[in-house]
């Protein structure tokens, strides 16, 4: 979507990794990077080059992408 995007992938039951899923709702037209989950698992933090700020969202968004993968 932009110059660099955030992706997530999930481990399959056999231990292999699934395909990378673009986290489209979080990505901008510029570079987005450095996603990390807070130690308590409640928030996902990432940086956007649109204004070089740090953003955070509820980490439950990760589960949304996991559900999308199964569809």
PDB file of N, CA, C, O and CB in Angstrom:
ATOM      1  N   UNK A   1       0.819  -1.189   0.000  1.00  0.00           N
ATOM      2  CA  UNK A   1       0.000   0.000   0.000  1.00  0.00           C
ATOM      3  C   UNK A   1       0.866   1.258   0.000  1.00  0.00           C
ATOM      4  O   UNK A   1       0.505   2.277  -0.589  1.00  0.00           O
ATOM      5  CB  UNK A   1      -0.933  -0.005   1.200  1.00  0.00           C
ATOM      6  N   UNK A   2       2.012   1.168   0.670  1.00  0.00           N
ATOM      7  CA  UNK A   2       2.882   2.333   0.767  1.00  0.00           C
ATOM      8  C   UNK A   2       4.307   1.946   0.462  1.00  0.00           C
ATOM      9  O   UNK A   2       4.558   0.970  -0.246  1.00  0.00           O
ATOM     10  CB  UNK A   2       2.791   2.969   2.151  1.00  0.00           C
ATOM     11  N   UNK A   3       5.222   2.693   0.984  1.00  0.00           N
ATOM     12  CA  UNK A   3       6.639   2.432   0.737  1.00  0.00           C
ATOM     13  C   UNK A   3       7.128   1.233   1.539  1.00  0.00           C
ATOM     14  O   UNK A   3       8.031   0.520   1.103  1.00  0.00           O
ATOM     15  CB  UNK A   3       7.474   3.666   1.078  1.00  0.00           C
ATOM     16  N   UNK A   4       6.549   1.013   2.685  1.00  0.00           N
ATOM     17  CA  UNK A   4       6.752  -0.218   3.458  1.00  0.00           C
ATOM     18  C   UNK A   4       5.499  -0.413   4.291  1.00  0.00           C
ATOM     19  O   UNK A   4       4.894   0.559   4.746  1.00  0.00           O
ATOM     20  CB  UNK A   4       8.056  -0.150   4.369  1.00  0.00           C
ATOM     21  N   UNK A   5       5.111  -1.648   4.491  1.00  0.00           N
ATOM     22  CA  UNK A   5       3.860  -1.952   5.166  1.00  0.00           C
ATOM     23  C   UNK A   5       4.075  -2.887   6.340  1.00  0.00           C
ATOM     24  O   UNK A   5       5.103  -3.556   6.443  1.00  0.00           O
ATOM     25  CB  UNK A   5       2.872  -2.558   4.194  1.00  0.00           C
ATOM     26  N   UNK A   6       3.098  -2.922   7.211  1.00  0.00           N
ATOM     27  CA  UNK A   6       3.078  -3.861   8.328  1.00  0.00           C
ATOM     28  C   UNK A   6       2.373  -5.132   7.886  1.00  0.00           C
ATOM     29  O   UNK A   6       1.336  -5.075   7.224  1.00  0.00           O
ATOM     30  CB  UNK A   6       2.379  -3.244   9.571  1.00  0.00           C
ATOM     31  N   UNK A   7       2.927  -6.263   8.246  1.00  0.00           N
ATOM     32  CA  UNK A   7       2.365  -7.578   7.939  1.00  0.00           C
ATOM     33  C   UNK A   7       2.341  -8.410   9.208  1.00  0.00           C
ATOM     34  O   UNK A   7       3.077  -8.139  10.157  1.00  0.00           O
ATOM     35  CB  UNK A   7       3.180  -8.295   6.826  1.00  0.00           C
ATOM     36  N   UNK A   8       1.494  -9.418   9.217  1.00  0.00           N
ATOM     37  CA  UNK A   8       1.462 -10.377  10.308  1.00  0.00           C
ATOM     38  C   UNK A   8       1.329 -11.764   9.684  1.00  0.00           C
ATOM     39  O   UNK A   8       0.710 -11.917   8.631  1.00  0.00           O
ATOM     40  CB  UNK A   8       0.285 -10.075  11.313  1.00  0.00           C
ATOM     41  N   UNK A   9       1.907 -12.766  10.328  1.00  0.00           N
ATOM     42  CA  UNK A   9       1.684 -14.145   9.898  1.00  0.00           C
ATOM     43  C   UNK A   9       1.548 -15.001  11.152  1.00  0.00           C
ATOM     44  O   UNK A   9       1.985 -14.618  12.237  1.00  0.00           O
ATOM     45  CB  UNK A   9       2.852 -14.662   8.975  1.00  0.00           C
ATOM     46  N   UNK A  10       0.936 -16.159  10.979  1.00  0.00           N
ATOM     47  CA  UNK A  10       0.634 -17.021  12.113  1.00  0.00           C
ATOM     48  C   UNK A  10       1.231 -18.397  11.894  1.00  0.00           C
ATOM     49  O   UNK A  10       1.350 -18.874  10.765  1.00  0.00           O
ATOM     50  CB  UNK A  10      -0.879 -17.122  12.333  1.00  0.00           C
ATOM     51  N   UNK A  11       1.600 -19.021  12.993  1.00  0.00           N
ATOM     52  CA  UNK A  11       2.173 -20.360  12.944  1.00  0.00           C
ATOM     53  C   UNK A  11       1.051 -21.380  12.755  1.00  0.00           C
ATOM     54  O   UNK A  11       0.031 -21.336  13.443  1.00  0.00           O
ATOM     55  CB  UNK A  11       2.986 -20.665  14.234  1.00  0.00           C
ATOM     56  N   UNK A  12       1.254 -22.284  11.825  1.00  0.00           N
ATOM     57  CA  UNK A  12       0.299 -23.358  11.559  1.00  0.00           C
ATOM     58  C   UNK A  12       0.468 -24.483  12.581  1.00  0.00           C
ATOM     59  O   UNK A  12       1.509 -24.574  13.231  1.00  0.00           O
ATOM     60  CB  UNK A  12       0.479 -23.902  10.124  1.00  0.00           C
ATOM     61  N   UNK A  13      -0.543 -25.335  12.726  1.00  0.00           N
ATOM     62  CA  UNK A  13      -0.449 -26.444  13.686  1.00  0.00           C
ATOM     63  C   UNK A  13       0.766 -27.353  13.462  1.00  0.00           C
ATOM     64  O   UNK A  13       1.276 -27.955  14.406  1.00  0.00           O
ATOM     65  CB  UNK A  13      -1.707 -27.275  13.617  1.00  0.00           C
ATOM     66  N   UNK A  14       1.229 -27.450  12.201  1.00  0.00           N
ATOM     67  CA  UNK A  14       2.384 -28.305  11.921  1.00  0.00           C
ATOM     68  C   UNK A  14       3.723 -27.613  12.191  1.00  0.00           C
ATOM     69  O   UNK A  14       4.782 -28.195  11.954  1.00  0.00           O
ATOM     70  CB  UNK A  14       2.337 -28.766  10.484  1.00  0.00           C
ATOM     71  N   UNK A  15       3.675 -26.358  12.690  1.00  0.00           N
ATOM     72  CA  UNK A  15       4.897 -25.632  13.015  1.00  0.00           C
ATOM     73  C   UNK A  15       5.400 -24.737  11.898  1.00  0.00           C
ATOM     74  O   UNK A  15       6.294 -23.922  12.128  1.00  0.00           O
ATOM     75  CB  UNK A  15       5.960 -26.593  13.378  1.00  0.00           C
ATOM     76  N   UNK A  16       4.854 -24.862  10.697  1.00  0.00           N
ATOM     77  CA  UNK A  16       5.244 -23.981   9.596  1.00  0.00           C
ATOM     78  C   UNK A  16       4.537 -22.632   9.765  1.00  0.00           C
ATOM     79  O   UNK A  16       3.614 -22.500  10.568  1.00  0.00           O
ATOM     80  CB  UNK A  16       4.896 -24.625   8.211  1.00  0.00           C
ATOM     81  N   UNK A  17       4.984 -21.638   8.997  1.00  0.00           N
ATOM     82  CA  UNK A  17       4.383 -20.313   9.062  1.00  0.00           C
ATOM     83  C   UNK A  17       3.424 -20.112   7.900  1.00  0.00           C
ATOM     84  O   UNK A  17       3.697 -20.538   6.778  1.00  0.00           O
ATOM     85  CB  UNK A  17       5.463 -19.227   9.058  1.00  0.00           C
ATOM     86  N   UNK A  18       2.309 -19.465   8.172  1.00  0.00           N
ATOM     87  CA  UNK A  18       1.338 -19.129   7.130  1.00  0.00           C
ATOM     88  C   UNK A  18       1.837 -17.970   6.289  1.00  0.00           C
ATOM     89  O   UNK A  18       2.917 -17.430   6.529  1.00  0.00           O
ATOM     90  CB  UNK A  18      -0.022 -18.787   7.746  1.00  0.00           C
ATOM     91  N   UNK A  19       1.050 -17.600   5.313  1.00  0.00           N
ATOM     92  CA  UNK A  19       1.391 -16.477   4.447  1.00  0.00           C
ATOM     93  C   UNK A  19       1.348 -15.161   5.220  1.00  0.00           C
ATOM     94  O   UNK A  19       0.601 -15.020   6.188  1.00  0.00           O
ATOM     95  CB  UNK A  19       0.437 -16.418   3.246  1.00  0.00           C
ATOM     96  N   UNK A  20       2.151 -14.214   4.782  1.00  0.00           N
ATOM     97  CA  UNK A  20       2.132 -12.876   5.366  1.00  0.00           C
ATOM     98  C   UNK A  20       0.839 -12.174   4.971  1.00  0.00           C
ATOM     99  O   UNK A  20       0.432 -12.221   3.810  1.00  0.00           O
ATOM    100  CB  UNK A  20       3.367 -12.052   4.911  1.00  0.00           C
ATOM    101  N   UNK A  21       0.202 -11.532   5.923  1.00  0.00           N
ATOM    102  CA  UNK A  21      -1.053 -10.826   5.709  1.00  0.00           C
ATOM    103  C   UNK A  21      -0.802  -9.334   5.892  1.00  0.00           C
ATOM    104  O   UNK A  21      -0.312  -8.907   6.937  1.00  0.00           O
ATOM    105  CB  UNK A  21      -2.162 -11.334   6.682  1.00  0.00           C
ATOM    106  N   UNK A  22      -1.135  -8.546   4.884  1.00  0.00           N
ATOM    107  CA  UNK A  22      -0.968  -7.103   4.967  1.00  0.00           C
ATOM    108  C   UNK A  22      -1.969  -6.544   5.984  1.00  0.00           C
ATOM    109  O   UNK A  22      -3.170  -6.799   5.890  1.00  0.00           O
ATOM    110  CB  UNK A  22      -1.159  -6.439   3.569  1.00  0.00           C
ATOM    111  N   UNK A  23      -1.463  -5.785   6.947  1.00  0.00           N
ATOM    112  CA  UNK A  23      -2.319  -5.181   7.975  1.00  0.00           C
ATOM    113  C   UNK A  23      -2.869  -3.858   7.434  1.00  0.00           C
ATOM    114  O   UNK A  23      -2.586  -2.782   7.961  1.00  0.00           O
ATOM    115  CB  UNK A  23      -1.525  -4.955   9.317  1.00  0.00           C
ATOM    116  N   UNK A  24      -3.653  -3.974   6.380  1.00  0.00           N
ATOM    117  CA  UNK A  24      -4.101  -2.845   5.572  1.00  0.00           C
ATOM    118  C   UNK A  24      -4.726  -1.699   6.361  1.00  0.00           C
ATOM    119  O   UNK A  24      -4.545  -0.536   6.001  1.00  0.00           O
ATOM    120  CB  UNK A  24      -5.075  -3.324   4.573  1.00  0.00           C
ATOM    121  N   UNK A  25      -5.453  -2.005   7.421  1.00  0.00           N
ATOM    122  CA  UNK A  25      -6.094  -0.943   8.199  1.00  0.00           C
ATOM    123  C   UNK A  25      -5.088  -0.030   8.902  1.00  0.00           C
ATOM    124  O   UNK A  25      -5.414   1.105   9.250  1.00  0.00           O
ATOM    125  CB  UNK A  25      -7.024  -1.550   9.223  1.00  0.00           C
ATOM    126  N   UNK A  26      -3.882  -0.522   9.107  1.00  0.00           N
ATOM    127  CA  UNK A  26      -2.863   0.257   9.815  1.00  0.00           C
ATOM    128  C   UNK A  26      -1.896   0.966   8.873  1.00  0.00           C
ATOM    129  O   UNK A  26      -1.258   1.943   9.266  1.00  0.00           O
ATOM    130  CB  UNK A  26      -2.087  -0.641  10.745  1.00  0.00           C
ATOM    131  N   UNK A  27      -1.782   0.494   7.650  1.00  0.00           N
ATOM    132  CA  UNK A  27      -0.773   1.022   6.731  1.00  0.00           C
ATOM    133  C   UNK A  27      -1.215   2.325   6.082  1.00  0.00           C
ATOM    134  O   UNK A  27      -2.393   2.543   5.799  1.00  0.00           O
ATOM    135  CB  UNK A  27      -0.458  -0.001   5.657  1.00  0.00           C
ATOM    136  N   UNK A  28      -0.227   3.180   5.860  1.00  0.00           N
ATOM    137  CA  UNK A  28      -0.465   4.463   5.201  1.00  0.00           C
ATOM    138  C   UNK A  28       0.173   4.434   3.808  1.00  0.00           C
ATOM    139  O   UNK A  28       0.691   3.405   3.374  1.00  0.00           O
ATOM    140  CB  UNK A  28       0.107   5.647   6.052  1.00  0.00           C
ATOM    141  N   UNK A  29       0.130   5.550   3.133  1.00  0.00           N
ATOM    142  CA  UNK A  29       0.762   5.656   1.811  1.00  0.00           C
ATOM    143  C   UNK A  29       2.273   5.834   1.936  1.00  0.00           C
ATOM    144  O   UNK A  29       2.995   5.755   0.942  1.00  0.00           O
ATOM    145  CB  UNK A  29       0.160   6.830   1.022  1.00  0.00           C
ATOM    146  N   UNK A  30       2.742   6.070   3.140  1.00  0.00           N
ATOM    147  CA  UNK A  30       4.177   6.201   3.397  1.00  0.00           C
ATOM    148  C   UNK A  30       4.681   4.922   4.059  1.00  0.00           C
ATOM    149  O   UNK A  30       4.009   3.892   4.011  1.00  0.00           O
ATOM    150  CB  UNK A  30       4.478   7.444   4.293  1.00  0.00           C
ATOM    151  N   UNK A  31       5.844   4.983   4.668  1.00  0.00           N
ATOM    152  CA  UNK A  31       6.417   3.816   5.317  1.00  0.00           C
ATOM    153  C   UNK A  31       5.849   3.604   6.712  1.00  0.00           C
ATOM    154  O   UNK A  31       5.717   4.548   7.490  1.00  0.00           O
ATOM    155  CB  UNK A  31       7.918   3.949   5.387  1.00  0.00           C
ATOM    156  N   UNK A  32       5.521   2.372   7.016  1.00  0.00           N
ATOM    157  CA  UNK A  32       5.041   1.988   8.340  1.00  0.00           C
ATOM    158  C   UNK A  32       5.897   0.816   8.808  1.00  0.00           C
ATOM    159  O   UNK A  32       6.134  -0.123   8.048  1.00  0.00           O
ATOM    160  CB  UNK A  32       3.507   1.612   8.319  1.00  0.00           C
ATOM    161  N   UNK A  33       6.356   0.866  10.043  1.00  0.00           N
ATOM    162  CA  UNK A  33       7.293  -0.157  10.496  1.00  0.00           C
ATOM    163  C   UNK A  33       7.331  -0.257  12.012  1.00  0.00           C
ATOM    164  O   UNK A  33       6.627   0.459  12.725  1.00  0.00           O
ATOM    165  CB  UNK A  33       8.681   0.133   9.966  1.00  0.00           C
ATOM    166  N   UNK A  34       8.166  -1.157  12.476  1.00  0.00           N
ATOM    167  CA  UNK A  34       8.486  -1.342  13.906  1.00  0.00           C
ATOM    168  C   UNK A  34       7.276  -1.690  14.758  1.00  0.00           C
ATOM    169  O   UNK A  34       7.111  -1.137  15.845  1.00  0.00           O
ATOM    170  CB  UNK A  34       9.124  -0.092  14.454  1.00  0.00           C
ATOM    171  N   UNK A  35       6.444  -2.579  14.293  1.00  0.00           N
ATOM    172  CA  UNK A  35       5.305  -3.009  15.107  1.00  0.00           C
ATOM    173  C   UNK A  35       5.793  -3.888  16.253  1.00  0.00           C
ATOM    174  O   UNK A  35       6.637  -4.765  16.065  1.00  0.00           O
ATOM    175  CB  UNK A  35       4.263  -3.770  14.243  1.00  0.00           C
ATOM    176  N   UNK A  36       5.257  -3.642  17.425  1.00  0.00           N
ATOM    177  CA  UNK A  36       5.575  -4.453  18.591  1.00  0.00           C
ATOM    178  C   UNK A  36       4.371  -4.466  19.527  1.00  0.00           C
ATOM    179  O   UNK A  36       3.640  -3.482  19.632  1.00  0.00           O
ATOM    180  CB  UNK A  36       6.839  -3.916  19.318  1.00  0.00           C
ATOM    181  N   UNK A  37       4.181  -5.577  20.194  1.00  0.00           N
ATOM    182  CA  UNK A  37       3.083  -5.718  21.146  1.00  0.00           C
ATOM    183  C   UNK A  37       3.600  -5.364  22.536  1.00  0.00           C
ATOM    184  O   UNK A  37       4.711  -5.739  22.910  1.00  0.00           O
ATOM    185  CB  UNK A  37       2.491  -7.167  21.119  1.00  0.00           C
ATOM    186  N   UNK A  38       2.789  -4.641  23.294  1.00  0.00           N
ATOM    187  CA  UNK A  38       3.174  -4.244  24.647  1.00  0.00           C
ATOM    188  C   UNK A  38       3.371  -5.485  25.520  1.00  0.00           C
ATOM    189  O   UNK A  38       2.785  -6.532  25.246  1.00  0.00           O
ATOM    190  CB  UNK A  38       2.104  -3.306  25.268  1.00  0.00           C
ATOM    191  N   UNK A  39       4.188  -5.378  26.563  1.00  0.00           N
ATOM    192  CA  UNK A  39       4.451  -6.532  27.430  1.00  0.00           C
ATOM    193  C   UNK A  39       3.188  -7.177  28.001  1.00  0.00           C
ATOM    194  O   UNK A  39       3.163  -8.385  28.234  1.00  0.00           O
ATOM    195  CB  UNK A  39       5.341  -6.113  28.561  1.00  0.00           C
ATOM    196  N   UNK A  40       2.145  -6.386  28.226  1.00  0.00           N
ATOM    197  CA  UNK A  40       0.909  -6.962  28.769  1.00  0.00           C
ATOM    198  C   UNK A  40       0.001  -7.541  27.673  1.00  0.00           C
ATOM    199  O   UNK A  40      -1.060  -8.090  27.971  1.00  0.00           O
ATOM    200  CB  UNK A  40       0.146  -5.898  29.558  1.00  0.00           C
ATOM    201  N   UNK A  41       0.421  -7.416  26.409  1.00  0.00           N
ATOM    202  CA  UNK A  41      -0.324  -7.987  25.294  1.00  0.00           C
ATOM    203  C   UNK A  41      -1.574  -7.216  24.900  1.00  0.00           C
ATOM    204  O   UNK A  41      -2.372  -7.708  24.103  1.00  0.00           O
ATOM    205  CB  UNK A  41      -0.703  -9.368  25.625  1.00  0.00           C
ATOM    206  N   UNK A  42      -1.758  -6.031  25.435  1.00  0.00           N
ATOM    207  CA  UNK A  42      -2.989  -5.279  25.182  1.00  0.00           C
ATOM    208  C   UNK A  42      -2.910  -4.307  24.009  1.00  0.00           C
ATOM    209  O   UNK A  42      -3.938  -3.960  23.429  1.00  0.00           O
ATOM    210  CB  UNK A  42      -3.361  -4.523  26.404  1.00  0.00           C
ATOM    211  N   UNK A  43      -1.716  -3.866  23.654  1.00  0.00           N
ATOM    212  CA  UNK A  43      -1.586  -2.843  22.615  1.00  0.00           C
ATOM    213  C   UNK A  43      -0.533  -3.218  21.579  1.00  0.00           C
ATOM    214  O   UNK A  43       0.449  -3.895  21.885  1.00  0.00           O
ATOM    215  CB  UNK A  43      -1.238  -1.500  23.241  1.00  0.00           C
ATOM    216  N   UNK A  44      -0.753  -2.770  20.368  1.00  0.00           N
ATOM    217  CA  UNK A  44       0.205  -2.905  19.278  1.00  0.00           C
ATOM    218  C   UNK A  44       0.696  -1.503  18.948  1.00  0.00           C
ATOM    219  O   UNK A  44      -0.097  -0.629  18.598  1.00  0.00           O
ATOM    220  CB  UNK A  44      -0.433  -3.612  18.017  1.00  0.00           C
ATOM    221  N   UNK A  45       1.980  -1.291  19.057  1.00  0.00           N
ATOM    222  CA  UNK A  45       2.586  -0.003  18.748  1.00  0.00           C
ATOM    223  C   UNK A  45       3.303  -0.102  17.414  1.00  0.00           C
ATOM    224  O   UNK A  45       3.873  -1.145  17.095  1.00  0.00           O
ATOM    225  CB  UNK A  45       3.562   0.440  19.868  1.00  0.00           C
ATOM    226  N   UNK A  46       3.285   0.969  16.629  1.00  0.00           N
ATOM    227  CA  UNK A  46       4.008   1.001  15.360  1.00  0.00           C
ATOM    228  C   UNK A  46       4.324   2.446  14.994  1.00  0.00           C
ATOM    229  O   UNK A  46       3.747   3.377  15.556  1.00  0.00           O
ATOM    230  CB  UNK A  46       3.186   0.316  14.232  1.00  0.00           C
ATOM    231  N   UNK A  47       5.226   2.624  14.064  1.00  0.00           N
ATOM    232  CA  UNK A  47       5.653   3.946  13.618  1.00  0.00           C
ATOM    233  C   UNK A  47       5.210   4.157  12.180  1.00  0.00           C
ATOM    234  O   UNK A  47       5.218   3.231  11.369  1.00  0.00           O
ATOM    235  CB  UNK A  47       7.187   4.111  13.748  1.00  0.00           C
ATOM    236  N   UNK A  48       4.822   5.397  11.876  1.00  0.00           N
ATOM    237  CA  UNK A  48       4.451   5.748  10.505  1.00  0.00           C
ATOM    238  C   UNK A  48       5.306   6.916  10.042  1.00  0.00           C
ATOM    239  O   UNK A  48       5.516   7.877  10.782  1.00  0.00           O
ATOM    240  CB  UNK A  48       2.940   6.099  10.403  1.00  0.00           C
ATOM    241  N   UNK A  49       5.795   6.824   8.817  1.00  0.00           N
ATOM    242  CA  UNK A  49       6.609   7.884   8.256  1.00  0.00           C
ATOM    243  C   UNK A  49       5.750   9.048   7.751  1.00  0.00           C
ATOM    244  O   UNK A  49       6.283  10.067   7.312  1.00  0.00           O
ATOM    245  CB  UNK A  49       7.466   7.337   7.128  1.00  0.00           C
ATOM    246  N   UNK A  50       4.437   8.899   7.812  1.00  0.00           N
ATOM    247  CA  UNK A  50       3.541   9.989   7.392  1.00  0.00           C
ATOM    248  C   UNK A  50       3.842  11.227   8.223  1.00  0.00           C
ATOM    249  O   UNK A  50       3.871  12.338   7.694  1.00  0.00           O
ATOM    250  CB  UNK A  50       2.039   9.579   7.542  1.00  0.00           C
ATOM    251  N   UNK A  51       4.064  11.046   9.507  1.00  0.00           N
ATOM    252  CA  UNK A  51       4.412  12.170  10.373  1.00  0.00           C
ATOM    253  C   UNK A  51       5.445  11.773  11.436  1.00  0.00           C
ATOM    254  O   UNK A  51       5.700  12.523  12.378  1.00  0.00           O
ATOM    255  CB  UNK A  51       3.153  12.718  11.047  1.00  0.00           C
ATOM    256  N   UNK A  52       6.025  10.600  11.272  1.00  0.00           N
ATOM    257  CA  UNK A  52       7.052  10.057  12.160  1.00  0.00           C
ATOM    258  C   UNK A  52       6.601   9.996  13.615  1.00  0.00           C
ATOM    259  O   UNK A  52       7.376  10.248  14.538  1.00  0.00           O
ATOM    260  CB  UNK A  52       8.308  10.888  12.056  1.00  0.00           C
ATOM    261  N   UNK A  53       5.335   9.655  13.793  1.00  0.00           N
ATOM    262  CA  UNK A  53       4.783   9.466  15.130  1.00  0.00           C
ATOM    263  C   UNK A  53       4.708   7.988  15.455  1.00  0.00           C
ATOM    264  O   UNK A  53       4.798   7.133  14.574  1.00  0.00           O
ATOM    265  CB  UNK A  53       3.393  10.111  15.246  1.00  0.00           C
ATOM    266  N   UNK A  54       4.542   7.706  16.725  1.00  0.00           N
ATOM    267  CA  UNK A  54       4.282   6.347  17.187  1.00  0.00           C
ATOM    268  C   UNK A  54       2.781   6.243  17.434  1.00  0.00           C
ATOM    269  O   UNK A  54       2.191   7.090  18.105  1.00  0.00           O
ATOM    270  CB  UNK A  54       5.113   5.998  18.490  1.00  0.00           C
ATOM    271  N   UNK A  55       2.176   5.200  16.884  1.00  0.00           N
ATOM    272  CA  UNK A  55       0.746   4.973  17.031  1.00  0.00           C
ATOM    273  C   UNK A  55       0.522   3.711  17.848  1.00  0.00           C
ATOM    274  O   UNK A  55       1.413   2.869  17.959  1.00  0.00           O
ATOM    275  CB  UNK A  55       0.055   4.865  15.650  1.00  0.00           C
ATOM    276  N   UNK A  56      -0.668   3.582  18.418  1.00  0.00           N
ATOM    277  CA  UNK A  56      -1.023   2.358  19.117  1.00  0.00           C
ATOM    278  C   UNK A  56      -2.483   2.045  18.852  1.00  0.00           C
ATOM    279  O   UNK A  56      -3.321   2.930  18.686  1.00  0.00           O
ATOM    280  CB  UNK A  56      -0.752   2.482  20.634  1.00  0.00           C
ATOM    281  N   UNK A  57      -2.747   0.766  18.820  1.00  0.00           N
ATOM    282  CA  UNK A  57      -4.111   0.249  18.657  1.00  0.00           C
ATOM    283  C   UNK A  57      -4.273  -0.927  19.611  1.00  0.00           C
ATOM    284  O   UNK A  57      -3.297  -1.462  20.135  1.00  0.00           O
ATOM    285  CB  UNK A  57      -4.399  -0.183  17.164  1.00  0.00           C
ATOM    286  N   UNK A  58      -5.504  -1.308  19.819  1.00  0.00           N
ATOM    287  CA  UNK A  58      -5.782  -2.486  20.630  1.00  0.00           C
ATOM    288  C   UNK A  58      -5.184  -3.709  19.941  1.00  0.00           C
ATOM    289  O   UNK A  58      -5.393  -3.907  18.744  1.00  0.00           O
ATOM    290  CB  UNK A  58      -7.314  -2.665  20.855  1.00  0.00           C
ATOM    291  N   UNK A  59      -4.457  -4.515  20.667  1.00  0.00           N
ATOM    292  CA  UNK A  59      -3.799  -5.689  20.078  1.00  0.00           C
ATOM    293  C   UNK A  59      -4.800  -6.721  19.575  1.00  0.00           C
ATOM    294  O   UNK A  59      -4.418  -7.650  18.865  1.00  0.00           O
ATOM    295  CB  UNK A  59      -2.875  -6.334  21.096  1.00  0.00           C
ATOM    296  N   UNK A  60      -6.072  -6.574  19.930  1.00  0.00           N
ATOM    297  CA  UNK A  60      -7.091  -7.491  19.424  1.00  0.00           C
ATOM    298  C   UNK A  60      -7.198  -7.441  17.905  1.00  0.00           C
ATOM    299  O   UNK A  60      -7.751  -8.352  17.290  1.00  0.00           O
ATOM    300  CB  UNK A  60      -8.439  -7.168  20.045  1.00  0.00           C
ATOM    301  N   UNK A  61      -6.669  -6.377  17.295  1.00  0.00           N
ATOM    302  CA  UNK A  61      -6.691  -6.293  15.838  1.00  0.00           C
ATOM    303  C   UNK A  61      -5.930  -7.465  15.218  1.00  0.00           C
ATOM    304  O   UNK A  61      -6.232  -7.876  14.097  1.00  0.00           O
ATOM    305  CB  UNK A  61      -6.089  -4.958  15.368  1.00  0.00           C
ATOM    306  N   UNK A  62      -4.960  -7.998  15.931  1.00  0.00           N
ATOM    307  CA  UNK A  62      -4.204  -9.148  15.429  1.00  0.00           C
ATOM    308  C   UNK A  62      -5.132 -10.339  15.239  1.00  0.00           C
ATOM    309  O   UNK A  62      -5.019 -11.067  14.253  1.00  0.00           O
ATOM    310  CB  UNK A  62      -3.051  -9.511  16.394  1.00  0.00           C
ATOM    311  N   UNK A  63      -6.036 -10.537  16.168  1.00  0.00           N
ATOM    312  CA  UNK A  63      -7.004 -11.637  16.061  1.00  0.00           C
ATOM    313  C   UNK A  63      -7.929 -11.449  14.869  1.00  0.00           C
ATOM    314  O   UNK A  63      -8.361 -12.424  14.255  1.00  0.00           O
ATOM    315  CB  UNK A  63      -7.829 -11.748  17.344  1.00  0.00           C
ATOM    316  N   UNK A  64      -8.234 -10.194  14.537  1.00  0.00           N
ATOM    317  CA  UNK A  64      -9.057  -9.927  13.359  1.00  0.00           C
ATOM    318  C   UNK A  64      -8.365 -10.443  12.109  1.00  0.00           C
ATOM    319  O   UNK A  64      -8.999 -11.060  11.253  1.00  0.00           O
ATOM    320  CB  UNK A  64      -9.349  -8.421  13.225  1.00  0.00           C
ATOM    321  N   UNK A  65      -7.065 -10.194  12.003  1.00  0.00           N
ATOM    322  CA  UNK A  65      -6.326 -10.666  10.833  1.00  0.00           C
ATOM    323  C   UNK A  65      -6.249 -12.190  10.830  1.00  0.00           C
ATOM    324  O   UNK A  65      -6.273 -12.812   9.768  1.00  0.00           O
ATOM    325  CB  UNK A  65      -4.911 -10.059  10.805  1.00  0.00           C
ATOM    326  N   UNK A  66      -6.158 -12.789  12.009  1.00  0.00           N
ATOM    327  CA  UNK A  66      -6.139 -14.246  12.094  1.00  0.00           C
ATOM    328  C   UNK A  66      -7.474 -14.817  11.600  1.00  0.00           C
ATOM    329  O   UNK A  66      -7.493 -15.825  10.893  1.00  0.00           O
ATOM    330  CB  UNK A  66      -5.855 -14.704  13.548  1.00  0.00           C
ATOM    331  N   UNK A  67      -8.580 -14.180  11.970  1.00  0.00           N
ATOM    332  CA  UNK A  67      -9.898 -14.619  11.509  1.00  0.00           C
ATOM    333  C   UNK A  67     -10.037 -14.418  10.008  1.00  0.00           C
ATOM    334  O   UNK A  67     -10.603 -15.268   9.321  1.00  0.00           O
ATOM    335  CB  UNK A  67     -11.010 -13.863  12.249  1.00  0.00           C
ATOM    336  N   UNK A  68      -9.522 -13.289   9.482  1.00  0.00           N
ATOM    337  CA  UNK A  68      -9.574 -13.021   8.039  1.00  0.00           C
ATOM    338  C   UNK A  68      -8.816 -14.087   7.254  1.00  0.00           C
ATOM    339  O   UNK A  68      -9.214 -14.470   6.153  1.00  0.00           O
ATOM    340  CB  UNK A  68      -8.993 -11.631   7.730  1.00  0.00           C
ATOM    341  N   UNK A  69      -7.705 -14.564   7.848  1.00  0.00           N
ATOM    342  CA  UNK A  69      -6.872 -15.569   7.183  1.00  0.00           C
ATOM    343  C   UNK A  69      -7.662 -16.862   6.977  1.00  0.00           C
ATOM    344  O   UNK A  69      -7.472 -17.547   5.972  1.00  0.00           O
ATOM    345  CB  UNK A  69      -5.591 -15.848   8.007  1.00  0.00           C
ATOM    346  N   UNK A  70      -8.535 -17.198   7.905  1.00  0.00           N
ATOM    347  CA  UNK A  70      -9.283 -18.449   7.844  1.00  0.00           C
ATOM    348  C   UNK A  70     -10.429 -18.410   6.834  1.00  0.00           C
ATOM    349  O   UNK A  70     -10.947 -19.451   6.430  1.00  0.00           O
ATOM    350  CB  UNK A  70      -9.826 -18.781   9.208  1.00  0.00           C
ATOM    351  N   UNK A  71     -10.817 -17.205   6.434  1.00  0.00           N
ATOM    352  CA  UNK A  71     -11.951 -17.075   5.493  1.00  0.00           C
ATOM    353  C   UNK A  71     -11.555 -17.441   4.082  1.00  0.00           C
ATOM    354  O   UNK A  71     -12.384 -17.386   3.174  1.00  0.00           O
ATOM    355  CB  UNK A  71     -12.501 -15.653   5.509  1.00  0.00           C
TER     356      UNK A  71
END
